[in-house]
Amino acid sequence: MQISLRRVATLTTAAVASAALAVTVATPAGAAAPTPKTRQSVAASWLAAQLTDGVVHSDSWDYDDLGLTLDVALALQAMGRRTAAEQRAVAAVEADASSYVSYGSDVYASSVAKLAATVERTGGDATDVDGTDMIAQLESMVTTDGVSTGRISDDSTGTDYAGTIGQAFAAEALADTGSDLTVEVVDYLLDQQCSAGYFRQSFTSDDTAEDQTCDGGDASASAPSVDVTALAVISLKEVDGVRTKKINQAVKAAKTWLRSVQKTNGAFGSTGSGTANANSTGLASWALGESGACAAAQDAAQWLKDVQVTGTLKGTALAGQKGAIAYTKGTYKTAQTDGITTSTQDQWRRASSQAAPALDNLSLAACQA
């Protein structure tokens, strides 16, 4: 069970799928409508409060979720709030880096890439993470010849869990540190974008296959993903100095695809269809805002308002939870009666960390042109 949990914690895609009715959640009577700045502030405060000694501890599974801890740090960094909490979170994962990036003798490339990118994005030095050069370690996990040149792979005798999310973090981390392998890693990442504009989640299973591209995969291997597309855009926007024209084209295509699958109420489902959820909507809004699609980003952020805990909460089941963001409107409705429980807290934490930065897009002035 621990191996499975560790792999889930590595990814930033939505961890739990909940079927729920789309209901309207109103602000309690008499409560003043919070401003965009207030909404983001209380979201940051709630996320910071989820840290215990710098880490997010899962009470359901009784383990420190270091992947989710990094998600919280990235959210706080993106919002420019609770910097001390952000730094505590990164430092806590750095101090326990080996248990995050490895299990036994296996080392996981996506974990290495995500930690390295997070350290760099939050102002640290990924070449010295508790005495380990994470950039050198990441470089050693990059294929340097053949049809899979640029692809990251686990150092493992078992299943290779590396995928597009890890590849995106790797491109960001290597670009930020001027690695000689940046171009190859960026190129392989761009190959994971289908001609429709979206990025797929998994690589071609056979790393010796002649065609490693998204278009070359079958329908199941190259299914669309809002979350992965958004995360790829966010990381690509952090890449400077290499493949500028190709990256701009890729971001433009991804932006167009995201807008094409946005629901009329502004929300997103995880595959471009299905139940609207805060993880996909938040990440999509974040990516759209970073790439200048301001109106679409704001529409998505407006949907998030209805799943954020606000208002007068004293004496209610959600007392003390102001700022938290629910996975769906149905999840929020249930919590109004049951509160955020041990069994649901991790879902709320994941949704909040992925959606909170998008609240900035409630103000068009904050959108990145």
C-alpha positions in Angstrom: 0.0 0.0 0.0 2.8 2.4 0.8 4.3 2.1 -2.7 0.9 2.9 -4.3 0.4 5.9 -2.0 3.8 7.2 -2.7 3.2 7.1 -6.5 -0.1 8.9 -6.1 1.5 11.5 -4.0 4.0 12.2 -6.8 1.4 13.4 -9.2 -0.6 16.6 -9.1 -3.6 15.4 -10.9 -6.9 14.9 -9.1 -6.6 12.0 -6.7 -10.3 11.3 -6.1 -13.2 11.3 -8.5 -16.5 12.1 -6.9 -19.9 12.0 -8.6 -22.0 14.8 -7.4 -25.0 16.9 -8.3 -24.4 20.4 -9.5 -26.0 22.5 -6.9 -25.6 26.2 -6.1 -23.9 27.0 -2.8 -24.8 30.5 -1.7 -23.0 32.8 0.6 -24.7 32.7 4.1 -27.3 35.5 4.6 -25.8 38.6 6.0 -22.3 37.7 5.1 -20.4 40.3 3.0 -19.2 38.9 -0.3 -15.4 38.4 -0.1 -13.1 40.3 -2.5 -10.7 38.4 -4.8 -7.8 39.4 -2.6 -9.6 38.2 0.5 -10.6 34.9 -1.1 -6.9 34.2 -2.0 -5.7 35.3 1.4 -8.0 32.9 3.3 -7.2 30.1 0.9 -3.5 30.6 1.6 -4.1 30.7 5.3 -6.1 27.5 5.2 -3.4 25.7 3.1 -0.7 26.9 5.5 -2.8 25.5 8.4 -2.7 22.0 6.8 1.0 21.8 7.5 2.3 20.0 10.6 6.0 20.5 11.2 6.1 21.7 7.5 4.4 18.7 6.0 0.9 17.6 5.1 0.1 14.5 7.2 -2.6 12.2 5.9 -4.7 11.2 8.9 -6.6 8.7 6.7 -3.4 6.7 5.8 -1.2 7.9 8.6 1.7 9.0 6.5 3.4 12.3 5.5 2.2 13.2 2.0 5.3 14.8 0.6 3.9 15.2 -2.9 0.9 17.1 -1.6 3.2 19.1 0.6 5.0 20.3 -2.5 1.7 21.1 -4.1 0.9 23.4 -1.1 4.3 25.1 -1.4 3.8 25.7 -5.2 0.3 27.1 -4.5 1.6 29.5 -1.8 4.5 30.5 -4.1 2.1 31.2 -7.0 -0.1 33.4 -4.7 2.8 35.2 -3.2 1.4 34.5 0.3 2.5 32.8 3.4 6.1 32.7 2.3 7.3 31.4 5.7 4.9 28.4 5.4 6.0 27.8 1.8 9.6 27.7 2.8 8.9 25.4 5.8 7.1 23.0 3.5 10.0 22.9 0.9 12.6 22.6 3.6 10.7 19.7 5.2 10.6 17.8 1.9 14.2 18.5 1.2 15.1 17.1 4.6 13.3 13.9 3.7 14.1 13.9 0.0 15.3 10.3 -0.2 12.1 8.9 1.0 10.1 11.1 -1.4 12.1 10.3 -4.5 12.9 6.7 -3.8 11.6 3.4 -2.4 14.2 0.9 -1.5 16.6 0.9 -4.5 14.1 2.4 -6.9 14.3 6.1 -7.7 11.4 7.8 -9.4 12.1 10.4 -12.1 8.8 12.3 -11.7 9.5 12.8 -8.0 13.1 13.9 -8.6 11.8 16.4 -11.3 9.0 17.7 -9.2 11.2 18.3 -6.1 13.9 20.0 -8.2 11.4 22.2 -10.0 9.7 23.2 -6.7 13.0 24.0 -5.1 14.0 26.2 -8.0 10.6 27.9 -8.3 10.6 28.8 -4.7 14.0 30.3 -4.8 16.2 27.4 -3.7 19.1 25.6 -5.2 18.2 22.2 -6.7 21.9 21.3 -7.0 22.1 21.1 -3.2 19.0 19.4 -1.7 20.1 18.2 1.7 23.5 17.5 0.2 22.2 15.9 -3.0 22.6 17.4 -6.5 19.0 16.8 -7.7 19.8 18.3 -11.2 22.7 15.8 -11.7 20.4 13.0 -10.5 17.6 14.1 -12.8 20.1 14.3 -15.8 21.1 10.8 -15.1 17.5 9.7 -15.6 17.2 11.3 -19.1 17.6 9.1 -22.2 20.4 10.6 -24.3 20.2 8.6 -27.5 17.8 6.7 -29.7 14.1 7.2 -30.4 13.4 8.2 -26.7 16.1 10.9 -26.5 15.0 13.4 -23.8 12.6 11.1 -22.1 12.9 10.8 -18.3 12.7 7.3 -16.8 12.7 5.7 -13.4 15.9 4.1 -12.1 14.0 0.9 -11.3 13.7 -2.7 -12.2 9.9 -2.6 -11.9 7.2 -0.4 -13.5 8.3 2.9 -14.9 6.0 5.5 -13.5 7.5 8.5 -15.3 5.0 10.5 -17.4 4.2 13.9 -18.9 3.7 15.7 -15.6 7.2 14.6 -14.5 8.6 15.5 -17.9 7.1 19.0 -17.6 8.7 19.5 -14.2 12.0 18.1 -15.6 12.0 20.6 -18.5 11.4 23.5 -16.0 14.1 22.4 -13.5 16.7 21.7 -16.2 16.0 25.0 -18.0 16.2 26.9 -14.8 19.7 25.6 -14.0 21.0 25.7 -17.6 21.4 22.0 -18.1 22.8 20.8 -21.4 19.9 18.3 -21.6 17.2 21.0 -21.5 16.5 21.0 -25.3 16.2 17.3 -25.5 13.8 17.1 -22.5 11.7 20.0 -23.8 11.5 18.4 -27.2 10.3 15.1 -25.7 7.7 17.0 -23.6 6.4 18.8 -26.7 6.0 15.4 -28.4 3.5 14.5 -25.8 1.1 17.2 -27.1 -1.4 15.9 -29.6 -2.3 17.9 -32.7 -5.6 18.7 -31.1 -3.7 20.8 -28.5 -3.9 18.8 -25.3 -1.1 16.9 -23.6 -1.5 13.3 -22.7 -0.7 11.8 -19.3 1.4 8.7 -20.1 4.3 8.1 -22.4 4.4 5.4 -25.1 4.8 2.3 -23.0 7.5 0.9 -25.3 10.5 3.3 -25.1 12.0 1.6 -28.2 9.0 2.3 -30.4 9.8 4.4 -33.4 6.9 6.8 -32.7 7.0 8.3 -29.2 4.5 11.1 -29.9 1.0 11.7 -28.6 -0.4 11.5 -32.1 1.3 8.2 -32.6 -0.4 6.6 -29.6 -3.7 4.8 -29.6 -6.9 6.3 -28.2 -6.4 4.9 -24.7 -2.7 5.9 -24.5 -3.3 9.4 -25.8 -6.5 10.4 -24.1 -6.9 14.1 -23.4 -6.2 15.5 -19.9 -7.1 19.0 -18.7 -4.9 18.6 -15.6 -1.8 17.4 -17.5 -2.3 20.1 -20.3 -2.6 22.8 -17.7 0.5 21.6 -15.7 2.5 21.4 -18.9 1.6 25.0 -19.8 2.5 26.2 -16.3 5.9 24.6 -16.5 6.5 25.6 -20.1 5.9 29.2 -19.1 8.8 28.8 -16.7 11.2 27.7 -19.5 13.4 30.5 -20.9 16.0 30.6 -23.6 15.4 27.4 -25.5 12.9 26.3 -28.2 11.0 29.7 -27.7 9.1 29.5 -30.9 8.0 25.9 -30.4 7.0 26.5 -26.8 4.9 29.6 -27.8 3.2 27.5 -30.4 2.5 24.7 -28.0 1.2 27.0 -25.3 -1.1 28.7 -27.9 -2.4 25.3 -29.1 -3.0 24.2 -25.5 -4.8 27.4 -24.6 -7.1 27.0 -27.6 -7.9 23.4 -26.7 -8.6 24.3 -23.1 -11.0 27.0 -24.1 -12.7 24.6 -26.5 -13.5 22.2 -23.7 -14.5 24.7 -21.1 -18.1 24.3 -19.9 -20.6 27.2 -20.3 -20.5 27.8 -16.6 -16.7 28.3 -16.7 -15.7 25.0 -15.2 -13.7 22.1 -16.5 -13.9 18.3 -16.2 -10.8 16.2 -16.0 -10.8 15.0 -19.6 -12.6 18.0 -21.1 -15.9 16.4 -20.2 -17.4 14.8 -17.2 -18.1 16.3 -13.8 -16.9 19.8 -13.2 -14.3 19.8 -10.4 -12.0 22.3 -8.7 -8.8 20.5 -9.5 -9.2 20.7 -13.2 -10.9 24.0 -13.2 -8.3 25.5 -10.9 -5.3 24.2 -12.9 -6.9 25.3 -16.2 -7.7 28.8 -14.9 -4.1 29.0 -13.6 -2.7 28.0 -17.0 -5.1 30.2 -19.0 -4.2 33.2 -16.9 -0.4 32.5 -17.3 -0.9 32.4 -21.1 -3.0 35.5 -21.4 -6.5 33.9 -22.0 -7.9 36.3 -19.3 -11.6 36.1 -20.0 -11.6 32.3 -19.9 -9.4 32.2 -16.9 -11.8 34.6 -15.1 -14.8 32.5 -16.0 -13.2 29.4 -14.5 -12.2 31.4 -11.3 -15.8 32.6 -11.0 -16.9 28.9 -10.8 -14.4 28.3 -8.1 -16.1 30.9 -5.9 -19.1 28.6 -5.4 -16.9 25.8 -4.0 -14.8 27.9 -1.6 -15.8 28.0 2.1 -16.6 31.6 3.0 -19.0 33.5 5.1 -20.1 33.3 8.7 -19.1 29.8 9.9 -19.3 30.0 13.7 -21.4 27.2 15.0 -21.5 25.3 11.6 -20.0 22.1 10.5 -17.4 24.1 8.6 -16.2 26.3 11.5 -12.5 26.9 11.2 -12.4 25.9 7.5 -12.7 29.3 5.9 -10.8 29.4 2.6 -10.9 25.7 1.8 -11.9 24.7 -1.7 -14.1 21.7 -2.3 -13.6 19.2 -5.1 -17.2 19.7 -6.5 -20.3 21.6 -5.5 -21.8 18.3 -4.3 -18.7 17.8 -2.0 -19.3 21.3 -0.6 -23.0 20.6 0.1 -22.1 17.4 1.9 -19.5 19.2 4.0 -22.0 21.8 5.1 -23.6 19.0 7.1 -20.7 16.7 7.8 -17.8 19.1 7.9 -14.3 18.2 6.5 -13.7 14.7 7.9 -10.6 12.5 8.2 -11.7 10.6 5.2 -12.3 13.7 3.0 -9.5 16.0 4.2 -6.9 14.9 1.7 -9.3 15.6 -1.2 -10.0 19.1 0.1 -6.3 19.7 0.5 -5.5 18.6 -3.1 -8.4 20.6 -4.6 -7.4 23.7 -2.6 -3.7 23.5 -3.5 -4.5 23.2 -7.2 -7.3 25.7 -7.3 -6.2 28.5 -5.0 -3.7 30.2 -7.4 -6.6 30.6 -9.9 -8.5 32.9 -7.5 -6.1 35.6 -8.7 -7.9 35.5 -12.0 -11.1 36.9 -10.4 -9.4 40.1 -11.2 -8.6 40.6 -14.9 -5.8 43.0 -13.9 -3.9 40.0 -12.5 -4.0 38.0 -15.7 -0.6 37.5 -17.5 -0.9 39.2 -20.9 
